[in-house]
């Protein structure tokens, strides 16, 4: 946003939509605070649907509940009252949350490495490669 404004664009000249990376209500809050007009939340909804079926769509409303909680904790009464001052942008790398580990995929990758003859890989069921 700052780069576009530095290039001479005004905030009313463009609209920003975030599509991807939204996993929590706090992510939506940050995107809106930094100038996004809307956020796409397709993956969380699809994952909820795939995991829990029709009842999973109800779980997708958790994003709305999380957003409301973040808004309450930050003292913002409405979406319009969210400002860039609500987000620390000095060093975003300090605030990156690591993705959770997927032990199923890691076990599969290790098994593939053992099958290929990789000496450093270990398979949980077979023990260390020999």
C-alpha positions as CSV (number, residue, x, y, z in Angstrom):
1,X,0.0,0.0,0.0
2,X,2.8,2.4,0.9
3,X,4.6,1.6,-2.3
4,X,1.5,2.3,-4.4
5,X,0.9,5.6,-2.6
6,X,4.6,6.5,-3.0
7,X,4.2,5.9,-6.8
8,X,1.5,8.5,-6.9
9,X,-1.7,6.5,-6.5
10,X,-4.3,7.6,-4.1
11,X,-6.2,5.2,-1.9
12,X,-9.4,5.8,-3.9
13,X,-7.7,4.9,-7.2
14,X,-7.5,1.2,-6.4
15,X,-9.1,-1.6,-4.4
16,X,-7.1,-4.4,-2.6
17,X,-8.6,-7.9,-2.2
18,X,-6.7,-10.5,-0.3
19,X,-7.1,-14.0,-1.6
20,X,-5.0,-16.6,0.2
21,X,-3.3,-16.9,3.6
22,X,-6.4,-16.2,5.6
23,X,-6.6,-18.8,8.3
24,X,-7.8,-16.9,11.4
25,X,-10.0,-13.9,12.2
26,X,-6.8,-12.1,13.2
27,X,-5.6,-12.4,9.6
28,X,-8.8,-10.7,8.4
29,X,-8.3,-7.9,11.0
30,X,-4.7,-7.3,9.8
31,X,-5.7,-7.3,6.1
32,X,-8.5,-4.8,6.7
33,X,-6.2,-2.6,8.9
34,X,-3.6,-2.5,6.2
35,X,-6.1,-1.4,3.6
36,X,-7.8,-4.5,2.1
37,X,-11.4,-4.1,1.0
38,X,-12.2,-7.8,1.2
39,X,-10.7,-11.2,2.0
40,X,-11.2,-14.5,0.3
41,X,-11.6,-17.4,2.7
42,X,-12.2,-20.3,0.3
43,X,-9.7,-22.8,1.7
44,X,-10.9,-22.8,5.4
45,X,-14.5,-23.3,4.2
46,X,-13.5,-26.1,1.8
47,X,-11.5,-27.8,4.5
48,X,-14.4,-27.5,7.0
49,X,-16.7,-28.9,4.4
50,X,-14.4,-31.8,3.5
51,X,-13.7,-32.7,7.2
52,X,-17.1,-32.3,8.7
53,X,-19.6,-32.3,5.8
54,X,-22.5,-30.0,6.0
55,X,-21.9,-29.4,9.7
56,X,-18.5,-28.1,8.8
57,X,-19.9,-25.0,7.2
58,X,-21.1,-23.9,10.6
59,X,-17.5,-24.2,11.8
60,X,-16.5,-21.8,9.1
61,X,-18.4,-19.1,11.1
62,X,-15.6,-19.4,13.6
63,X,-13.7,-16.9,11.4
64,X,-16.4,-14.3,12.1
65,X,-16.3,-15.1,15.8
66,X,-12.5,-14.8,15.9
67,X,-12.7,-11.5,14.0
68,X,-15.2,-10.1,16.5
69,X,-13.0,-11.2,19.4
70,X,-10.0,-9.5,17.9
71,X,-12.0,-6.4,17.3
72,X,-13.2,-6.4,20.9
73,X,-9.6,-6.9,22.2
74,X,-8.3,-4.1,20.1
75,X,-11.1,-1.7,21.0
76,X,-12.6,-1.3,17.6
77,X,-16.4,-1.1,17.4
78,X,-16.8,-1.6,13.7
79,X,-14.8,-2.6,10.6
80,X,-14.6,1.1,9.6
81,X,-12.8,1.9,12.9
82,X,-9.9,-0.5,12.1
83,X,-6.9,1.5,11.2
84,X,-3.2,0.7,10.3
85,X,-2.3,1.8,13.8
86,X,-3.8,-1.4,15.1
87,X,-1.1,-3.5,13.4
88,X,2.6,-3.6,14.1
89,X,4.3,-3.4,10.7
90,X,7.9,-2.5,11.7
91,X,9.2,-6.0,11.3
92,X,6.5,-8.5,10.0
93,X,9.0,-11.4,10.1
94,X,8.8,-11.2,13.9
95,X,5.1,-12.0,13.8
96,X,5.0,-14.9,11.3
97,X,3.3,-17.9,12.9
98,X,4.9,-21.2,11.6
99,X,2.5,-23.6,9.9
100,X,1.7,-26.7,12.0
101,X,3.6,-29.8,11.1
102,X,1.9,-32.5,9.2
103,X,3.2,-35.8,10.6
104,X,1.4,-37.9,8.1
105,X,3.2,-36.3,5.1
106,X,6.5,-36.2,6.9
107,X,6.2,-40.0,7.6
108,X,5.3,-40.6,3.9
109,X,8.3,-38.5,2.7
110,X,10.6,-40.4,5.0
111,X,9.3,-43.7,3.8
112,X,9.9,-42.6,0.2
113,X,13.5,-41.6,1.0
114,X,14.1,-45.0,2.6
115,X,12.7,-46.8,-0.4
116,X,15.0,-44.7,-2.6
117,X,18.0,-45.8,-0.5
118,X,18.5,-42.5,1.3
119,X,20.7,-43.3,4.3
120,X,19.8,-40.3,6.4
121,X,16.0,-40.9,6.4
122,X,14.1,-42.9,9.0
123,X,10.7,-44.5,8.7
124,X,8.7,-44.5,11.9
125,X,7.5,-48.1,11.4
126,X,10.9,-49.5,10.2
127,X,13.3,-47.6,12.3
128,X,16.5,-46.0,11.0
129,X,17.6,-46.7,7.5
130,X,20.5,-49.1,7.4
